[in-house]
């Protein structure tokens, strides 16, 4: 009897512990799923607000940025910046050729490999955002100045750098490419400051800057 009662009490205790533990674990899983879903929803809303206006049109994220950030007048350069969500054919051809000139050997040396078609597709995909840098021209001229640099970026999540759609919202900087005659004048630093300002205004948690393996000059610039 005592033995049987002990077994019964032990069994009852075990069942009770298992039941309460299962309930607690289930509640924790549900809470974690809800927290994860809430984080995903918040991320989607943040990204959408950075990409689109309330009416669904593409958002100009430089609208309202101080003119000081939207131009560069230093070291003999007089440049103006323009935001764009899509490159015109001539702009695309120029951006591609400039990037190829600067990056083809770097891509090949890293083992990633350069591919003309992939880069053109990358520069024309939906969701791309650009800052185009032109030589200033008199307003009376009515013609856009010569292109001397561009930034290619997107609003996405941190994991895109490893092809995984995870993590918080970030500004993903694909390219900063500058014609050689405009290099070494502080233009790249100014553009990065502008992108940081845009990132903060659009509530991005970080800026991701992918660098090809062995691209020592890019690493030195970022560290500097």
N, C-alpha and C positions, 0 to 999 in steps of 0.2 A: 504493500500500500504506500509506504513512504517512498519506496523506489519509484513506483508508478507516479506518485504525486510530484516527485522531483522531476521526472521526465516531462510531465505535463507542464509544470511551471517553467522548465527550461525551454520547452517548445513554444509555450505561449510568449515568453520573453523574446525569443528569436523572431517569431512572427510579427510581434509588435514593433520591434526595431526595424525589421525589413520594410514593414508597411510605412512607417514614418520616414525612413530614409528614402524610400522610393518617391514619396510625395514631395519631400524636400528637393530631391534631385530633379524631379519633373518640373517643379516650380522654378528651379534655378535655370534649367534648360530653356523654359519658356521665357524667363526674364532675359536671358542672354540673347535668344533669338529676337526678342522685341527690341533690345538695345542695339543689336546689329542692324535690324531693319530700320530703326530710327536713324542710325548713323548713315546708312546707305541713302535713305530718303533725304536727309539733311545735305549730304554730298551732292546728290542729283539736283536739288534745289539751288545750291550754291553755284554749281556749274551752269545750270540753265540760266541763272541770273547774270552770269558773266558772258554768256554767248548770245542771248536773245533779249530784246526789249519786251515789255509787257504785251505788245501787239504781235509778237512773234517774229519781228524783223531782226536781222543781224545787228548786234550792238556794237557801236563804236566806243571802245573802252578808253579812248583818248579824249572823248568829249568831256570838257570841263577841266582837263589837265592844264596847269599853268603854262602859258606860252614859253616860259623859260626852259621847260623840259622838252618842248616840241620844236626846238631849233638848236643849232650848234654854231656858234660864232667864236672861233678860237683858232690860234695857230695858222692863220691864213685861210681858214675854211669858213664859208658862209652857207649853211645847210638848213633845210627845213624837213620836217618829218610828216609823213602821211600814213594814216591807218588804212588798211585794206583787208577785206576778207577773201579776195580773189585777185590773182594776178592776170592782167591782160596778156595777150600772146607775146608781145614784145618784152614785157616785164618778165614773163616766165622764161623766155629764151635767155634773157640777160642773167637772171638769177641762177638758172641752171648752169650756164657757161662759167659764171664766176665761181660757183660752188665746185664745179668739176675742176677748174684750174687750181683751186686751193686744196681740195680734199681727195681727189682721186688716188694719189700716191699714199695718202694717210690711210684711207680705207683699205687699200690693197696690202699695205704693210701690217695692218692690224689683224689681218686674216678674215675680216668681215667681207671684203671685196666690194669694189665699185661696180654699180650697174646703172647705166644711163636711164633705162626705162623705170627702174625703181625710184630713182631720184626725181624724175619728172612727175611720176605719180604722187610721190610724197609732197611735192610742192603745189600740187593741184587738188589734193584730196579735200573733201568736205570737212569743215571744222578748222581749216588752217587760218591763221591770223598773221598779218604782216605789218611791220613798220618799214615803210620805204623812205630812204634818205636821198634827197635830191639837192642839187645846187640851187641856191635861191636865184630867182629871176624877177625882174621888175613886174609889178602887177599889170602894167599896161601891155606887157608882152603877151600875156594870156596863154603862154605855152609852159608846160611843166619843164622844170630843169632836168639836167642830166642826172641819171641815177648813179650814186657812188657807193651805196651800202644798203643792206636790208637785214631785218630780223624776222625769222620764221618761228612762230610759237603757237601753242595750243593750250586750251584749258582742259585738263583731264585729271586723272588720279595718279598718285605716286607710283603705283605698280606698273604703269605703261612702259617705264624704262626697261623692265624685264618681261614685257608682253603679258602682264597680269593686271587685270582691271580691279586692283585692290588699293587700299590706303585712302588717305584724305585728298581733298581737291588741291591741285597744284597747277602752276604755270610751267609748262614743259617747253623749254627752249631748244629747238632743233638746230637753228643756225644763227650765227651772227657773221655775215660775210661783208668785207669792206675792200673796195678797190685799193690797190697798193699805194697809190699816191695819197690816199687819205688815212693810211695806217700810221700808228705811232703818234697820233695827235690828241689822244684822249677821247676819241669818238666812241670806241667800244665801251669804255667805262661809263660814259654818259648814257648810252643806250641801255646798259644793264641797270643803271639807276632808274631810268624811265620804266623798265620792265618790273623792277621791284616796286615802284610806286603803283603801277597798274595792278600788280599782284595783291598788294595790300588793299587797294580800293575795292577789288573784286572778292575779297575775303578768302584768297587762296592761302593754304597753310604753309606753302613752300614753293621754291623755284627749283626744278630739276634741270640739270645741264649735263646731258650725256657726252662723254668724251671717248674717242676711239683709243684703244690700247696703243701705247707708244707715242701718242701725240703730245710730246713733252712741252711744246710751246703753248698749247692750249691749257695744260695743267699749270704751267708757270704763271700764265695770265690770270687764271681763276684764283690761284693761291695768293697772288699779288693783290 
